[in-house]
Amino acid sequence: MADNIDMRCLITLFLSLYCFVAPAQAESASVFAAASLRGALNEIADSYPEDITLSFAGSGTLARQVAAGAPADAIVLAHRDWATWLDTRGLILTDTLVEVAGGQLVLVGPPDAADITAPDAATLIGALKGGRLAIGQHEAVPAGAYAHEWLQHIGAWDTMTPYLAETDNVRAALALVAMRAAPLGVVYASDAVAEPRIRIVYTIPPDTHAAIRYPAAALTEAGRGFVAYLSTPEATAIFAKHGFAQ
């Protein structure tokens, strides 16, 4: 009996020592990211040496979730204004806010859609053939905000408002066109690269809307390393591969 007790004590002591010295399993950092970054960030996360958990949605939705206390370690957005909105609320770690990529706005349609050379309200309505123009929600989704600026620039916003299909994120607008639920959509060039069922019918001049930039920032210390990695040559090459500019 004494031998059995001694053996149990030894086993208990061994397990206690093992648990003490065994390295803790590192938790993955949680990154909130704009929907338009899905393909690029999935590949970048795969190349990053530590585990990353990515969650994608519209930038406005993500920013509001962070402000409401959602647990995220870093965020990558599709518009400077949402990054500023978070920064003014003290939710971004000091000195971690950085722009990691740029973008180009385009008008897309299905593969058989005709090119549009000089868009105005009448031309766009004619090309829709009774359908709607898919864009991100213009008050919350950056691609929708840029589309709003462009349509205002060409004097078409007020006329086009009844012909819009506004979505929760830019990839949803892209999907409407890919599924032929909308004849045309305003998305990023990087979205067009990701979807073979559409084609670019018009490249929207960059001087007709605010510059498209993708800001990233750490929200906790756990996100600092990944945000820094987004500016490395490896990550920059992946962004370029997916149609993003610098």
C-alpha positions, 0 to 999 in steps of 0.5 A: 500500500505504501508503495502505491501511495509513493507511486501516486505521489511521484506521478502527481509530482511529475504531472505538476512539474510538466504542466509548469514547464510546458510552453503555453499554447499561443492564441491566434491574433484576431484581425478584423478586415474589410471584405474587399481584402479577403483574398489578399489577407488570407494569403498574407495570413498564411505566410505570417509565422504566427496564427491569425484569425481573420473576420471580414465585413464592411469597414463601417460594420467592423469599426462599430463592432470594435467601438462596441467592445468586440474582441479584435487585436488588429483592424484593416479598413478600406477608408481613412475616415473609419480609422480616424473614427476609431483613433479619436475614440482612443481604440488604436494603439499609438504609432501603429496606424499605417496605410498598407495598400491602395485601390482603383474603383471600376464599373463592372458588368457580366462578361457580355456587357458592353464597354461604357466610354463616357458615363452619365446618368442617361448612359448608366440608366440605359445600360441597366436595362431596367435593373439596378446599379450595385454599390456598397451602402454609401454611408457605411461601406467605403466602396459605396462612399467612393461610388457616391462621390463619383456619381456626384462628380458626374452629376448623376447621383440624384438621378441614379438614387432610385436605380441603386442596389446598396449592399452591406459590403463591396463583395456583396455588390460584386456577387450581385453582378456575378449572379446577374442579379444586377447588370452593373456594379461599382467595385474595386479593381481588386474585386474584379481580379477575384471574380471571373464572372464579371468584366470591367466596362469602365475604369473610374478616374481617380480624381473623381473621388477621394484617394482609395487607401487601406489603413491598418492598426493594432488594437492590442499588443497581440496585433502589433506584429501582424500590422507591421508585417503588412508593410513588408516586401512579402505582404506588398507583393501579395497585395500587388498580386491581388490587384492592389496598388501601393 
